[in-house]
């Protein structure tokens, strides 16, 4: 009888441990692929998370359609089925997809969200060159939606109602784009326009838009936020 009780206790403990696993869904940015988030994925797996690194065709559809396609299927994926919580880590437009998806629905398992360099209020670059044929060809329907107009998806989505942290950069390697953006920027998005009502914590690092997700300190801060709900204490910007 004692042995049976021990076995049952062990099974219950193991079952509880497995069901308590937390998942993280990664969403890359516009014109990128899941390969750009591979370093982040590896770090999160080492930290104990179940990771789904989503690859979606960012140039093929509008923001709402991309959100339904990428996030809906990821939440229902085999990796996320047994996760007690599902967090998100996004790069650039990936953050807008999360805002779009959860603007009209609730997910009981939704945990924390860290957005890297999100155009939460759009980008002046799109204002200036979004009508160009080359821009439209490269970036597709969603790219044209990332402008700063008040009726654009980034603005129209309104306040964030989930636990969200934002990390953005103030270093640019695209001086042409930076000439179009007022204030500090990362070559695509200004520091100011990465903010949004409802963001819990906001951090700025001396990193660029294309490589923010690969930065060692940024990855460390992402894991810190997912575990604690806040970033570590602010410190001077440095790579």
N, C-alpha and C positions, 0 to 999 in steps of 0.2 A: 504493500500500500504506500509505504514511504517513497519507494522508488518511482511509483506511478505519479505521486504528487510532485516529486522533483522534476520528472519528465514534463508534466503538464505546465509547471511553473516556468521551466526553460523555454518551452514552445511559446507560451504566452509572452514571455519577455522578448524572445526573438521576433515574434510577430509584431509586437509593439514597436520594436526597434526598426523593423523594415517599413512599417506603415508611417513612421515618423520621418522618413527620408524626405528631403526637400529638393525640389527641382528648379532648374534655371533654364529659361528659354532665351537664346541669343538671337538678336535680329540685326543684321548688317545694314548699312546705309545704301543710298541710291548709287547705282552703277557699280556696286561691289558684290562680293559673294561671301559665302560662309567661311572661305579660306581666310578672309581678313580678320575673323574672330577666333581663329584657331588657338592662338596663344592664350587668349582670355578663357576659352573653353578648357584648355588643359589645366590652367591654374584653378579654375572652379572645381574641376573634377578632383584635383589634389586636395582641395579644401573640403571635400566630402559631399559635394552636390551631384545630383543626377542632372546631366546637361543635354539639352537638345539644341544643337547649333543649326538654325534654320537657313536653308538656301531658298530664296524666292526671286522670281523674275521682276526686279524692281522697275524696269523700264517699260513694262507691258501694259500697265493699267493705272487707274486713278487710286488715290490713297485709300479710300474706303474699301474698294475691291481687293487691293493688296492685303489690307489688314484682315479681312474675312478669310482670305485664302491662306495666308501665312500663319496667323495666330490661331485661327479655328482648328486647323489640322494639327498644329503643334501641341495644343492643349489635349487633344484627343489621342495623341501618339502613344505608342507602347511605353516609351521612356517615362511619360508623365502620369501614367495610369495609377500607380501606387504611391504617388507623392502627396504628402499631407499639405504641402504648400508649393505654389508655383511662383517663382520670382522671374523678373525679366531684366536683362542687361541689353541695352540698345546702343547703336551708333547712328548719329545723324537722323535721317528720315525714319529709321526704325522706331525712334521714340514717338513720332507722330502717328505711326501705325498703332502703337499701344494705346495712345490717347483716343484714337478713332474707335478702336475695337471696344474699349471699355466705357465709351461715352454713352452707350445705349444698352449696356448689359452688365450684369454682375456675375462674378465668379467667386464662389465661396472659398476657394483655395488660393485666391490671389494674394501674394505676399508683397514684397517690396520691389520697386523698380528703380534701376539706376540708368539714367540717360547720359550718354557721352556725346557732347557737342550737338545737342538737338536744336533745330531751327524752330523753337517753340513760338516765336513770333515772326517766323519767316526769315528770308534773307534778301537784302538789298541787291545782291547779285542777280537774283531771279527778276527783280523789278526792272533792272537795267537791260538784261540780255535774254530774258525768258521768251521774248517774242521772236528771237532769231531762229531761222530754220535749222541751223546747225545745233543750237541748244535743244530744240524740240526733238531733233533726230537722236541726239545722244541721251537725253534724260527722260524722254517719254512723257506721258500724261501727268504722272505724279510730280515730276520735276517742275512743271509749270505751275503746280498748285502751291509751291513753297514760297510764294511771294509775301510781302508784308501788308497787303491790303486787308482791311478789317473783315471782309467776307471770305477770305481764303481759309482753307481748313485749319491751319495752325491757330488762327485767331478764333474762328467760329466754334472750335471744339470747347472753348471756355476753360473753366477752372478744373484742375486735376483733383480727383477725389480718391486717389489711392496714395499710399506712402511712397514718396518719390524723392530721389536725390539726383542732382545734376552736376556733372563735371564737364567743364569746357576749357578750351585753350586760348591763350593770348599770343601765340607765336604763329607766323605765317611764312610759307615758302611760295605763296602765290601772290606776288606783289601787285599784279594786275587786278585780281579780285579785291585785294585789300584797299585799292584806291577807290573802289565803289562802296566800301563799307565804312560808315562813321564809327569812330571810337576803336577800342581794342577788338581784335578779331583773330580767328584761327585760319584765315584764308577762305572761308566759306560762310561762317556765321559769326556775328558780333557777340561779344560777351553779354551785352545787354539783352539781345534777342534770344539768348538761350534760356532766359528766365521765363517763368510763367506763374500765374496765380495758382497756389496750391502746392508748389515745390517746397518740400520740407527743409532741405539743405542744398547749398550751392557752393561749389568750389571751383577755383580757377588755377590751372597749372600752365607752365610755360611749354606747351606742347602744340602740335599742329593738328588740323582737322583729319588728314588722312591716316595719321599714326597714333592718335590718342589712345586707341584701344590696345595698343601694343606696349605702352609705357609701363614700366615696372611699378612705379609709384601709383599710377592710376589704377592698375589691376589690384594692388593692395588696398586702395581706398574702396574699390567696388566691393571686395569681399568684406571689408570692415562694415560697410553700410548694410549689406545683406544680412549680416549676423547681428548687428546692434541697432540698426535704424538710424544711424548717424555716421558722418565721416569723423576721422580723427581730428584732433585740435588743429586749427589753421596754422600754417607755417609759411615762411617766405616762399614765393613761387620759384621752383627750380626743376629742372628736368630730372 
